[in-house]
Amino acid sequence: MAESPALPLTVDRESATPLAVQLAEELRTAAADGRLRSGDRLPSTRTLAAQLKVSRTVTAAAYEQLHAEGWIAGRHGSGTYITTAPPGSLRARPRRARTESAAADAIDLRPGSPWVGGIDRSAWRRAWRAAADVAPLRRPQRAGLPAYRAAVAEHLLRHRGLRVSAEFDGGDGESVLATGGTTAALAELAAAVLRRGDTVAVEEPGYQRAVETMRAAGLRVVPAPVDADGLLLDALPLGTRAVYCSPAHQYPLGRRMAAGRRVALVERARREGWLVIEDDYDGELRYDVAPLPLLAALAPDVVVHLGTTSKILTPTLGAGWMVAPPGVVAAVLEHRESTGTGPAAAGQLVVVELARNGDLGRHLRRLRRELSERRTLLVGALLDGGVPVVGDDAGAHLVVPLDSAAAERDLIDAASRSGLLLDGLARHHSGQASWFGIALGYAACSREQLHEAIPVLVRLLTRSTGSVVSPSG
C-alpha cells in the first residue's frame, strides 16, 4: 500500500477494486467520520497522485465521482473543497437546521417516497384503533403474525399473481415471512443465509442502501451493469453467491428486465448455485399492462422475493415480507430465534385491519389512478418541451438522461435555487458512474405542487438542451 503523508488515505494495488473507486470511498469515509470537514481544501489531482504514487487519471476519476455525488466542490482559481455530506447519503452527518428548513419549503421531486397524501385518514385511524384492541403478545411471533402473513399471501395473489402459502410448517413449499422492510430483510439474508466474504452482485446503477447493508455484513459486493433490458448477465463473475435485482421496475432507471434476461438469469442461478434476491420495487404500480410476473413465480427454488408497504402505504408501518425457499426460511427463522430479533407486530396489525376492511385494495386502486395521471401530466409537459424521458409506464418516477456528471450536478443545484429537490443518477453507483441524469419522483409532492413545479422544471431542462440526451434502447 502507498500512504499519503498529508491525508489519511490508502490504496491497495493488490485489490480487485479499481484504485479510483478505492480512493473515492476513502475520501467519502474521511468526510463522513470527521477526519475531513466541510470547507477543508483537498490537494490537486496532480499532487494527490504524486503522494499516493498513482496515475493522475486515478485521482481525477475519483474527484469527478465525488463531484457528481456532492461530496466535493471546485472553486474557480482556488481549488477543490470538501462540502457538507449530500442529502440522502448513508453516511451523511446531520444537516444544519437552516438547510432542513429550506428543504421543508421546497417541492420534493425525488424518487423513493410514497403518496401518503392519498391515504384515507378515516381508514387509517380505524385500522390503528382496531389494532390497539388486539391483546398484547406474550411471546414474539418470529415468522410474523399469522393474520399478517395471510393478508400478504392474499395481496401477492391478487396484485402480483403469486400463489404462496401463508403458513410455515417446515414443509417443502414456499412460505411468507414478515419483515421490517426490504433493507431489514437484506440484513437478515446476509446474516442467516450468506457468509462473510461471499460475492454478491448488485445492479449498477442500483439501490445503494442494499449495497451498504451487504457490505456492512462483510459481503463482497460487485457492480452488475444494466442496460435497457436489465441486468447484463455476462458481466456477473464466476463464484457469485447471490444476485440482487429489481426486475419489475429497476431502481433508479425505471425499466423492466426483459423476459429473455429473466429466463437466462434463473437458468444460470440454478446452474451455478446462485440465490436471486428479487426486490419488487414499485411492482404493484404499472399503468400500461397488468403488473409483470415475478421471478419468484418463475423460479421459486432459487428466488427470494422481497416486498414492502413503504412504497404503497408509508414507512410508518415498518412492515414488509419475504417469500423464499424452505431452506432460506428455516435459516432466517433460526437466526431470529438465536438473536432474539424479528419484525415488530404493530405495523403488521394495521396492515391486517386495512386489508380486512378492503381499505388496502381501495387505496391501491386510488394510488394507481393518481400516479398514472401524474405520470401522464409530467411526461406530456416534458415531451412538449422537447425533453426526452426514460422509464416504463409504471412506478412513481421517471428519468431524464443527461450527458455528464457536471450537467447533472449543475441542474440539481439550479433546481435547488428554484425551490425544487431533485435526485441524480450518479449517486446510485457503487463504482465509477456511467449513467447521468435526473430521477424525477412524482409521488412525494401534492398534485398542486406538481402543477407548480412542472413549468420551472421544463424551463431548467430546456436550458440544459445541450446536456439532455436522447434515451438509448
C-alpha positions as CSV (number, residue, x, y, z in Angstrom):
1,M,0.0,0.0,0.0
2,A,1.0,3.6,-0.6
3,E,0.0,6.1,2.1
4,S,-0.4,9.8,1.7
5,P,1.6,11.9,4.2
6,A,-0.9,14.7,4.0
7,L,-4.2,12.9,4.1
8,P,-5.5,9.7,5.9
9,L,-5.8,7.8,2.7
10,T,-4.6,4.4,1.4
11,V,-5.0,2.5,-1.8
12,D,-4.4,-1.2,-2.2
13,R,-2.9,-2.2,-5.6
14,E,-3.5,-5.9,-4.8
15,S,-7.3,-5.4,-4.5
16,A,-9.6,-6.2,-7.4
17,T,-11.4,-2.9,-6.7
18,P,-10.2,-0.2,-9.1
19,L,-7.9,2.4,-7.5
20,A,-10.2,5.3,-8.3
21,V,-13.1,3.6,-6.6
22,Q,-10.9,2.9,-3.5
23,L,-9.8,6.5,-3.4
24,A,-13.3,7.9,-3.7
25,E,-14.5,5.6,-0.9
26,E,-11.6,6.6,1.3
27,L,-12.5,10.3,0.8
28,R,-16.2,9.7,1.4
29,T,-15.4,7.9,4.7
30,A,-13.0,10.5,5.8
31,A,-15.6,13.3,5.1
32,A,-18.3,11.3,6.9
33,D,-16.5,10.5,10.1
34,G,-15.0,13.9,10.5
35,R,-11.4,13.4,9.6
36,L,-12.1,15.8,6.7
37,R,-14.5,18.6,7.4
38,S,-16.7,20.8,5.3
39,G,-14.5,23.6,3.9
40,D,-11.3,21.6,4.0
41,R,-9.2,22.1,0.9
42,L,-8.1,19.0,-1.0
43,P,-4.8,18.7,-2.8
44,S,-4.9,19.0,-6.6
45,T,-5.3,15.8,-8.6
46,R,-1.6,16.0,-9.6
47,T,-0.4,16.5,-6.0
48,L,-2.5,13.7,-4.6
49,A,-1.4,11.4,-7.4
50,A,2.2,12.1,-6.5
51,Q,1.5,11.5,-2.8
52,L,-0.2,8.1,-3.5
53,K,2.1,7.2,-6.3
54,V,-0.7,6.5,-8.7
55,S,-1.6,7.9,-12.1
56,R,-3.3,11.3,-12.2
57,T,-6.2,9.6,-14.1
58,V,-6.9,7.7,-10.9
59,T,-7.2,10.8,-8.7
60,A,-9.1,12.7,-11.5
61,A,-11.7,9.9,-11.8
62,A,-12.2,9.8,-8.0
63,Y,-12.7,13.6,-7.8
64,E,-15.1,13.5,-10.7
65,Q,-17.2,10.8,-9.0
66,L,-17.2,12.8,-5.7
67,H,-18.2,15.9,-7.5
68,A,-21.1,14.1,-9.1
69,E,-22.2,12.8,-5.6
70,G,-21.9,16.3,-4.0
71,W,-19.1,15.4,-1.5
72,I,-16.6,18.0,-3.0
73,A,-16.9,21.2,-5.0
74,G,-14.4,23.2,-7.0
75,R,-13.9,27.0,-6.5
76,H,-12.6,28.8,-9.6
77,G,-8.9,29.7,-9.1
78,S,-8.9,28.4,-5.5
79,G,-9.1,24.6,-5.6
80,T,-11.3,21.7,-4.5
81,Y,-13.0,21.6,-1.2
82,I,-15.0,19.2,1.0
83,T,-18.7,20.1,1.1
84,T,-21.3,19.1,3.6
85,A,-22.3,15.4,3.1
86,P,-25.1,15.3,0.4
87,P,-28.7,14.8,1.3
88,G,-29.7,11.2,1.3
89,S,-26.2,10.0,1.8
90,L,-26.0,6.9,4.0
91,R,-23.0,8.3,5.9
92,A,-24.2,11.9,5.9
93,R,-23.8,13.8,9.2
94,P,-26.9,15.7,10.5
95,R,-27.5,18.8,8.4
96,R,-28.0,22.2,9.9
97,A,-31.5,23.3,10.9
98,R,-31.3,26.1,8.3
99,T,-30.8,23.5,5.5
100,E,-33.6,21.3,6.8
101,S,-35.9,24.3,6.9
102,A,-35.1,25.2,3.3
103,A,-35.7,21.7,2.2
104,A,-39.1,21.6,4.0
105,D,-40.2,24.6,1.9
106,A,-39.0,23.0,-1.3
107,I,-41.1,20.8,-3.7
108,D,-39.8,17.3,-3.4
109,L,-39.4,15.6,-6.8
110,R,-37.0,12.9,-5.6
111,P,-38.0,9.2,-6.0
112,G,-38.5,6.7,-3.2
113,S,-41.3,8.3,-1.3
114,P,-44.9,7.1,-1.3
115,W,-48.1,9.1,-1.9
116,V,-49.0,9.5,1.8
117,G,-51.5,12.3,1.0
118,G,-53.7,9.7,-0.6
119,I,-54.2,7.5,2.5
120,D,-57.8,7.7,3.7
121,R,-57.3,9.2,7.1
122,S,-60.6,7.7,8.4
123,A,-59.5,4.2,7.3
124,W,-56.0,4.9,8.8
125,R,-57.5,5.9,12.2
126,R,-59.9,2.9,12.1
127,A,-57.1,0.5,11.4
128,W,-55.0,1.8,14.3
129,R,-57.9,1.6,16.7
130,A,-58.7,-1.9,15.7
131,A,-55.0,-2.9,16.0
132,A,-55.0,-1.4,19.5
133,D,-57.9,-3.7,20.5
134,V,-55.8,-6.9,19.9
135,A,-54.4,-8.4,23.1
136,P,-50.6,-7.8,23.6
137,L,-48.4,-10.7,22.6
138,R,-46.9,-12.8,25.4
139,R,-44.2,-14.1,23.1
140,P,-42.8,-12.7,19.8
141,Q,-44.0,-14.2,16.6
142,R,-40.7,-14.8,14.8
143,A,-42.3,-15.6,11.4
144,G,-44.8,-12.7,11.7
145,L,-48.4,-12.6,12.8
146,P,-50.4,-15.4,11.1
147,A,-53.1,-12.9,10.1
148,Y,-50.5,-10.6,8.5
149,R,-48.9,-13.4,6.6
150,A,-52.4,-14.4,5.3
151,A,-53.0,-10.8,4.3
152,V,-49.7,-10.7,2.4
153,A,-50.4,-14.0,0.6
154,E,-53.8,-12.6,-0.5
155,H,-52.1,-9.4,-1.7
156,L,-49.5,-11.2,-3.7
157,L,-52.1,-13.4,-5.3
158,R,-54.4,-10.5,-6.2
159,H,-51.9,-7.9,-7.2
160,R,-48.7,-9.8,-8.2
161,G,-50.1,-13.2,-9.4
162,L,-48.0,-15.2,-7.0
163,R,-49.7,-18.1,-5.2
164,V,-47.9,-18.8,-1.9
165,S,-48.6,-20.4,1.4
166,A,-49.2,-18.1,4.4
167,E,-48.2,-21.0,6.8
168,F,-44.7,-22.2,7.8
169,D,-44.7,-25.8,8.9
170,G,-41.3,-26.9,7.9
171,G,-42.6,-28.4,4.7
172,D,-41.3,-28.2,1.1
173,G,-43.3,-25.3,-0.2
174,E,-42.5,-21.6,-0.2
175,S,-43.7,-19.5,2.7
176,V,-44.3,-15.9,3.6
177,L,-42.3,-14.3,6.4
178,A,-43.0,-10.9,7.8
179,T,-40.0,-8.5,7.7
180,G,-39.3,-5.0,8.8
181,G,-38.9,-3.9,5.2
182,T,-36.6,-4.6,2.3
183,T,-33.4,-3.4,3.9
184,A,-34.1,-5.2,7.1
185,A,-34.8,-8.4,5.1
186,L,-31.5,-8.0,3.2
187,A,-29.6,-7.7,6.5
188,E,-31.2,-10.9,7.7
189,L,-30.3,-12.8,4.5
190,A,-26.8,-11.5,4.8
191,A,-26.5,-12.8,8.4
192,A,-28.5,-16.0,8.2
193,V,-28.0,-17.4,4.6
194,L,-24.8,-15.8,3.2
195,R,-21.4,-15.9,4.7
196,R,-18.8,-13.2,5.2
197,G,-16.7,-12.9,2.1
198,D,-19.4,-14.2,-0.3
199,T,-19.7,-12.3,-3.5
200,V,-23.0,-10.6,-4.2
201,A,-23.7,-8.8,-7.5
202,V,-25.9,-5.7,-7.3
203,E,-27.4,-3.8,-10.2
204,E,-25.3,-0.8,-11.3
205,P,-26.7,1.8,-11.0
206,G,-28.8,0.4,-8.2
207,Y,-30.1,0.7,-4.6
208,Q,-27.1,1.9,-2.6
209,R,-28.7,1.1,0.8
210,A,-28.7,-2.6,-0.3
211,V,-25.0,-2.2,-1.2
212,E,-24.1,-0.7,2.1
213,T,-26.2,-3.2,4.1
214,M,-24.4,-6.1,2.5
215,R,-21.0,-4.6,2.8
216,A,-21.7,-4.0,6.5
217,A,-22.3,-7.7,6.8
218,G,-18.9,-8.5,5.4
219,L,-20.1,-9.5,1.9
220,R,-18.1,-8.6,-1.2
221,V,-20.4,-6.5,-3.4
222,V,-19.6,-6.3,-7.1
223,P,-21.4,-3.9,-9.5
224,A,-23.6,-5.7,-12.1
225,P,-24.2,-3.3,-15.1
226,V,-27.6,-2.8,-16.6
227,D,-28.8,-1.7,-20.0
228,A,-32.3,-1.1,-21.5
229,D,-33.2,-4.8,-21.0
230,G,-31.9,-5.1,-17.4
231,L,-29.0,-7.0,-15.9
232,L,-26.1,-7.8,-18.1
233,L,-25.5,-11.5,-17.2
234,D,-22.2,-11.8,-19.0
235,A,-20.8,-9.2,-16.6
236,L,-21.5,-11.3,-13.5
237,P,-18.4,-13.1,-12.2
238,L,-17.9,-16.7,-11.6
239,G,-18.2,-17.6,-7.9
240,T,-21.1,-15.2,-7.4
241,R,-23.2,-16.4,-4.4
242,A,-26.2,-14.1,-4.8
243,V,-27.6,-11.5,-7.3
244,Y,-29.7,-8.6,-6.1
245,C,-32.1,-7.0,-8.7
246,S,-35.3,-5.1,-9.2
247,P,-36.7,-6.7,-12.3
248,A,-40.3,-5.3,-12.3
249,H,-39.2,-1.6,-12.2
250,Q,-35.4,-1.2,-12.0
251,Y,-34.3,1.4,-9.5
252,P,-33.3,4.0,-10.4
253,L,-33.6,3.7,-14.3
254,G,-37.3,2.7,-14.2
255,R,-37.1,-0.1,-16.7
256,R,-38.2,-3.7,-16.6
257,M,-36.0,-6.7,-17.1
258,A,-36.7,-8.3,-20.5
259,A,-38.3,-11.8,-20.5
260,G,-35.2,-13.4,-22.1
261,R,-33.0,-11.9,-19.4
262,R,-35.3,-13.2,-16.7
263,V,-35.2,-16.8,-18.0
264,A,-31.4,-16.6,-18.5
265,L,-30.9,-15.3,-15.0
266,V,-32.8,-18.1,-13.3
267,E,-31.2,-20.7,-15.5
268,R,-27.7,-19.5,-14.6
269,A,-28.7,-19.3,-11.0
270,R,-29.8,-22.9,-11.0
271,R,-26.7,-24.0,-12.9
272,E,-24.2,-22.1,-10.7
273,G,-25.9,-22.3,-7.3
274,W,-26.9,-18.6,-7.1
275,L,-29.6,-17.1,-4.9
276,V,-31.6,-14.4,-6.8
277,I,-32.8,-11.7,-4.4
278,E,-35.8,-10.0,-6.1
279,D,-36.7,-6.6,-4.8
280,D,-40.2,-5.9,-6.1
281,Y,-39.7,-2.2,-6.1
282,D,-42.9,-0.4,-7.3
283,G,-44.0,-3.8,-8.7
284,E,-47.7,-3.2,-8.0
285,L,-47.7,0.1,-9.9
286,R,-48.0,-0.5,-13.6
287,Y,-50.2,1.6,-15.9
288,D,-49.9,0.2,-19.4
289,V,-50.4,-3.6,-18.8
290,A,-51.0,-5.8,-15.8
291,P,-48.2,-6.0,-13.3
292,L,-45.3,-8.1,-14.6
293,P,-44.9,-11.7,-13.4
294,L,-42.5,-12.2,-10.5
295,L,-39.2,-14.0,-10.7
296,A,-40.4,-15.9,-7.7
297,A,-43.2,-17.4,-9.8
298,L,-40.8,-18.4,-12.5
299,A,-38.2,-20.0,-10.2
300,P,-39.3,-20.4,-6.6
301,D,-36.4,-22.7,-5.9
302,V,-33.7,-20.1,-6.4
303,V,-35.5,-16.7,-5.9
304,V,-36.1,-14.8,-2.6
305,H,-38.8,-12.3,-3.2
306,L,-38.9,-9.1,-1.1
307,G,-41.7,-6.6,-0.8
308,T,-42.7,-3.7,1.4
309,T,-45.6,-1.5,2.4
310,S,-43.2,1.5,2.5
311,K,-43.9,2.4,-1.2
312,I,-47.6,1.6,-1.4
313,L,-48.6,2.9,2.0
314,T,-46.0,4.5,4.3
315,P,-42.7,3.7,6.0
316,T,-44.5,4.4,9.3
317,L,-45.6,0.8,9.4
318,G,-42.2,-0.8,9.1
319,A,-43.8,-3.8,7.6
320,G,-42.6,-5.9,4.7
321,W,-42.4,-9.5,3.6
322,M,-40.1,-12.2,2.3
323,V,-41.2,-15.2,0.2
324,A,-38.4,-17.8,0.0
325,P,-37.5,-21.4,-0.5
326,P,-37.8,-23.6,2.6
327,G,-34.1,-23.7,3.4
328,V,-33.9,-19.9,3.4
329,V,-37.0,-19.5,5.5
330,A,-35.6,-22.0,8.1
331,A,-32.3,-20.2,8.2
332,V,-33.9,-16.8,8.7
333,L,-36.2,-18.1,11.5
334,E,-33.2,-19.8,13.2
335,H,-31.3,-16.6,13.1
336,R,-34.2,-14.7,14.5
337,E,-34.6,-17.2,17.3
338,S,-30.9,-17.2,18.2
339,T,-30.6,-13.4,18.2
340,G,-34.0,-12.6,19.7
341,T,-34.8,-10.4,16.7
342,G,-37.8,-10.2,14.4
343,P,-40.2,-7.7,12.8
344,A,-42.4,-5.5,15.1
345,A,-46.0,-6.6,15.3
346,A,-47.7,-3.1,15.4
347,G,-47.4,-2.3,11.7
348,Q,-48.5,-5.8,10.8
349,L,-51.7,-5.4,12.8
350,V,-52.5,-2.2,11.0
351,V,-52.0,-3.8,7.6
352,V,-54.2,-6.7,8.7
353,E,-57.0,-4.3,9.5
354,L,-56.6,-2.3,6.3
355,A,-56.8,-5.5,4.3
356,R,-59.7,-6.9,6.3
357,N,-61.9,-3.9,5.7
358,G,-61.0,-3.6,2.0
359,D,-59.2,-0.3,2.6
360,L,-55.9,-1.6,1.3
361,G,-57.4,-2.7,-2.0
362,R,-59.2,0.7,-2.4
363,H,-56.0,2.5,-1.6
364,L,-54.1,0.6,-4.3
365,R,-56.7,1.4,-6.9
366,R,-56.6,5.1,-6.0
367,L,-52.8,5.0,-5.9
368,R,-52.5,3.5,-9.4
369,R,-55.1,6.0,-10.8
370,E,-53.4,9.1,-9.2
371,L,-49.9,8.2,-10.1
372,S,-50.8,7.2,-13.6
373,E,-52.4,10.7,-14.1
374,R,-49.4,12.4,-12.6
375,R,-47.0,10.5,-14.8
376,T,-49.1,11.4,-17.9
377,L,-49.1,15.0,-16.9
378,L,-45.3,15.1,-16.3
379,V,-44.3,13.1,-19.4
380,G,-46.6,15.2,-21.6
381,A,-45.1,18.5,-20.3
382,L,-41.5,17.2,-20.7
383,L,-42.1,15.9,-24.3
384,D,-43.9,19.1,-25.3
385,G,-40.8,21.0,-24.1
386,G,-38.5,18.7,-26.2
387,V,-37.2,16.9,-23.1
388,P,-36.8,13.1,-23.6
389,V,-37.7,10.7,-20.8
390,V,-36.7,7.2,-19.9
391,G,-38.6,4.6,-18.0
392,D,-41.6,2.3,-18.3
393,D,-45.2,3.5,-17.9
394,A,-45.0,2.3,-14.3
395,G,-43.9,3.2,-10.8
396,A,-43.5,6.6,-9.1
397,H,-40.6,8.1,-11.0
398,L,-39.1,8.6,-14.5
399,V,-35.6,9.6,-15.7
400,V,-34.4,12.4,-17.8
401,P,-31.0,11.4,-19.2
402,L,-28.0,13.9,-19.2
403,D,-24.6,13.6,-20.8
404,S,-22.3,14.2,-17.9
405,A,-21.8,14.4,-14.2
406,A,-21.3,18.2,-14.4
407,A,-24.6,18.7,-16.3
408,E,-26.4,16.6,-13.6
409,R,-24.8,18.5,-10.8
410,D,-25.5,21.9,-12.3
411,L,-29.1,21.0,-12.9
412,I,-29.7,19.8,-9.3
413,D,-28.1,23.0,-8.0
414,A,-30.2,25.2,-10.3
415,A,-33.3,23.4,-9.3
416,S,-32.5,23.8,-5.6
417,R,-32.2,27.5,-6.0
418,S,-35.6,27.4,-7.7
419,G,-37.2,25.5,-4.8
420,L,-37.1,22.0,-6.3
421,L,-35.4,19.0,-4.8
422,L,-34.0,16.6,-7.5
423,D,-32.1,13.4,-7.4
424,G,-29.3,12.5,-9.8
425,L,-28.3,9.1,-11.2
426,A,-24.6,9.4,-10.4
427,R,-25.0,8.8,-6.6
428,H,-26.7,5.5,-7.4
429,H,-23.4,3.9,-8.4
430,S,-21.1,2.0,-6.1
431,G,-18.3,2.2,-8.7
432,Q,-17.4,4.7,-11.4
433,A,-20.6,6.4,-12.5
434,S,-21.7,5.6,-16.1
435,W,-25.3,6.8,-16.1
436,F,-26.1,10.5,-15.6
437,G,-29.5,12.2,-15.4
438,I,-32.3,13.2,-13.1
439,A,-34.6,10.7,-11.5
440,L,-37.9,12.5,-11.2
441,G,-40.3,11.3,-8.5
442,Y,-43.9,12.4,-8.6
443,A,-45.4,10.8,-5.5
444,A,-43.9,12.7,-2.6
445,C,-45.4,16.1,-3.6
446,S,-49.1,17.1,-3.8
447,R,-50.9,17.4,-7.1
448,E,-50.9,21.2,-6.7
449,Q,-47.1,21.2,-6.0
450,L,-46.5,19.1,-9.2
451,H,-48.5,21.6,-11.3
452,E,-46.4,24.4,-9.7
453,A,-43.1,22.6,-10.3
454,I,-43.6,21.5,-13.9
455,P,-43.1,24.9,-15.7
456,V,-40.0,25.5,-13.6
457,L,-38.7,22.0,-14.3
458,V,-39.3,22.2,-18.0
459,R,-37.6,25.7,-18.2
460,L,-34.5,24.4,-16.3
461,L,-34.3,21.3,-18.5
462,T,-34.7,23.1,-21.8
463,R,-31.9,25.5,-20.7
464,S,-29.8,22.4,-20.5
465,T,-30.7,21.3,-24.0
466,G,-27.1,20.5,-24.9
467,S,-26.8,18.2,-21.9
468,V,-30.1,16.4,-22.2
469,V,-29.5,13.2,-24.3
470,S,-31.9,11.0,-26.2
471,P,-32.6,7.7,-24.4
472,S,-30.9,4.7,-25.9
473,G,-32.6,1.3,-26.1
